Amino acid sequence: MRTSRIFWSLLLLFLSLTAAARAQGDRDSLAAATTDPLTVQTAGGNSLAAVEQVWDAANTAYINSDYHRAIDAYRQLILRGYASDKLYYNLANAYFKVGRYGKAILYYNRALRLAPGDADIRYNLDVANTFTKDKIAVVPEFFLKGWVRSVRMSLGSTAWSVVSLAALALLFALVLLYLLAGRLAWRKAGFYGTLAMLLVFVASTSFAVTERRELLDSTEAVVMSSSVSVKSSPDKASTDLFVLHEGTKVRTVSELGDWREIVIADGKKGWVEARTIETI
């Protein structure tokens, strides 16, 4: 009886922590712009009141369709060292409203890194991508790999870490249940439960590590120039391989001085000047 009480208590703890992780991964926001109080990551020393004042002014400008003023205010917060999914999301919306789709896609991607499970951000990013000129065929991936990736991206790294710790606690409880339970049925439950929870622990830990690595990834970038010729080598006189336009997402694989070697979704490679792209 004592073992079963411990088991059920830890099971309840696991479910509670999982629910908390899910709540953290899902942000309640508007489809257009959010006016919720700003929760930010910062390295600066500005007062919260001053930050909220700029945030409110930016949101008011956005609501009044003064998008350029809103952009200036949101960027002022970023230049002060502040970062949050809400801030990036609203700035992306403002850029979208004035037709600067490259900047909009850049900041939607930055917001998505901080809130990978946010449906509003993902939806608006998809809409913004329809305004890009380059329609690049993505290399097909195995359906199971795509499904696992979609599950992983439903939560952020912190939320997956919570799930991982909860799974580990329940895993220990199930091991104790298997070792100490007197009834065969409880021992079987402990054994098979241990295997299942071990799988959850390994998967959630892997997801947490991967999400953290992607959050810190500095190789993804977005084309900022209206058009850019991709070269065969880091030299303006080299052969033009193909042309990319504003808003296209690329990945940098190497750099040489002011040049970056990039690869696009269909696998094509080439060199562009660093000033024509901006890192996500």
N, C-alpha and C positions, 0 to 999 in steps of 0.2 A: 504493500500500500504506500509506504514511504517513497519507494522508487517511482511508482506511477504518479504520485503527486509532484515529484520533482520534474518528471517528464512533461506532465501537462502544464506546469508552470513555465518551463522553458519554451514549450511550444507556443504558449500565449505570448511570451516575450518575443519570440521569432516573428509571429504574425504582426505584433504591434510595431516592431522595428521595420519590418518590410513595408507596412502601411505608411510609416513615417518617411521612409526612403522614397516611396512613390509620391507622397505629397510634396516632397522637396523637388522631385523631378518635374512635376506639373505646376506651371506658374499660371495663376488666374490673370488673364490679360485680355485686352480688347483686340479685335482683329485689325484695327487701324493703328492706333497709338495708345499707350498706357499712360495714365496720369497717377498711377499708384505712387506712394512715397518711394523715393529712390534709395535702394540698398546698394552700396557700392564697395568695390575693393579700391583702396587708395594707398599711395605712398606719400601723399602730401599732408600738410598740416592745416588745411583750411577748416573753418568752423562749419559744423553741420548746418547751422542756420543760413550761412552764405551759400552753401551748396544747394539747399532746398529752394532758396530764393531764385537762383539761376535756373534750376530745374523747373520751377513753376512758371517762370517767365518764358522758358523755351516751349513748354506745353501750351501756354496761353497763345503764343505766337503761332504754333502749329494749328490749334483749334480755329484761330482767326485767319487761317490760310496764308499767313505771312511766313512762308516756308524758308526763305533765305535768312530771316531773323532767327527762326528756330534752329536752323543749321548752325549759325554762328554761336548761339547759346549752348547747344549740345557739344559743339567742338570746344568751347571754352572749358567745359567740365573735363573733357578728355585731356586737354592740354594741361590741366591742373593735376593730372595723374589719376583721374577716376575712371573706373571701368565697371560695367554691369551689363547683363543681357538687356535690361529695359532701356538703358541709355543707348546702346548700339542699335537696338530695334527701332526706337523712335527716330534716331538719326538716319537710319536706312530708309524709313518711311518718308522722311522729309526730302532726302535726296531723290527718292523715286518720284515724288510729286513734282520736282523741278526738272525731271528728265535726265538726271545724272545716274544712269543705270549701273555704270561701273562702280561708283561709290556705294550705291544702294546694295549691290550684290556683295561688295566687300564687307559692309557692316552687318548685313544679314548673316553672312558666314561667321563673323566674329561673335555675333549674338548667339548663333546656334552652337558654337563651341562651349559657351557658358551654360546654355540650356538646351541640350541635344534632344530632349523629349518635347519641346514646345511646338505644338502643331501650328500656331499662328505664324511663328518665325519661318518654319519650313514652307508653309503655304505661300507666304509673301515672297520668299526666295524663289519658289517655283514660278510665281507670276512674273517676277523681275527677269528671270532667265528667258522667258518667252520674248522679251524685248531685245535680246542680243541677236546680232547678225549671224554669228557662227553657230551652225547646227552640226555639232560634232557627234558622230556615232560612237557611243560608248562601247568599249570592248565587253562582250557578254560575260557574265559571271555565273558560276554554278548556283542553281536556285537555293540550295541549302546554305551556301555561304552568304547569299543575300538575306536570307531569313534570319540567320544568326546575327548579322550586322544590324538589321532593323531592331532586333530584340536588345542588342547592346546599346543602341542609340536611344532607346526609350528612357534611359536614366543617365545621369552624369556620373563622374568618377566617385564623388563623395557618397552619392546615394548607393552605388554598387558596393562601396566599402562597408556601408551600414548593413546591407544585405549579407555580405560576406562574413562579418563579425557575428551577426545573428545566426547564420548557418553554422558557423564554427561552434557557437554555444550549444545549439541544438544537437550538433554532431556528438559532442562530449556527453550530453544527456542520453543520447541513444546508445552510445557505447556502454555507459553505466547500466542502462536498462537491460542490455544484452548480457552483461556480466553478472548482474545482481538479481535479476528477476527470477522468481521461483517457478512461475508457470511457463510452459512451453510456448504458448501463444504470445506472451509478452516478449520472450526471447526472440521469437521469429520477427515480431514487429520491430524490435531493437536492431536486429541484423539487417533486414531489408531497408529499414529507415536510415540506418547508418550509410548504406551504399547510396541511397537517394540523396541524402544530405551532403555526402562527400562530393557528389556530382554538382550540387548547387553551390557548394563552397568553392570548388575549383573554377566553375564557370563564372561566378560573380567576381572572384578575385581577378581572373583573367580579364573580364570586362572592365573592372575598375582600373587596372594597369593600362589597358589599351586606351580607354577614354582619357586617362591622364596624359598618356603619351601624345594623343591627338590634340589635346588642349594646348600642349607646349610645342606642337609641330610648327616649324618656321619655314617649311618648304612650299606650302600652298600659297598661291598668289592670284591676283586678278589683274587683267589687262586694264590699264587706265587710259591709254591713248585711244583716240577715235579709231585709228588703225595702225598696225605695226607690221613691218615686214620681218619675218623670221628668217635669219641668215644661216648659212651652212657653217660659218665659223665666226668667232668674235671679232669681226672686222666689217666696217661699213661697206667696203668694196667687195665683199664676198657675195656669193650667189643667193638670191632670194628663193627660199624654199616654198613658203606659203605666207598668207596674210591672216592676221588675227585682228579682231575688233574689240572695242570696249565691252567689258563685262565678262569676257571669256575666262574661265578658271584654268590655271596651269599649275604645274609642279616644277619647282627648280631642282635640278639634279647636280649642278656644279656652277661655279662662278670664276670669272677671270677679270680682275679690274672692275670696270663699269659694265661688264657684260654678264648675263646669266644664261646658262643652258637650261632650256625648259622642255617639258614633255606634256602633251595634251592628252585628252581622254582616249583618243583612238590610237595612241602610241607614237605619234609623230614627234620628232625631236628637232631642235634648232636653237639658235642663239638670238637673244634680244637685248637691247640696252636696259640696264637696271631701272632707269627713270620711267620706262614705259609700263612697268608693273608695280603693284604694291602688295606686300606680304600680308596674308590674313593674320 
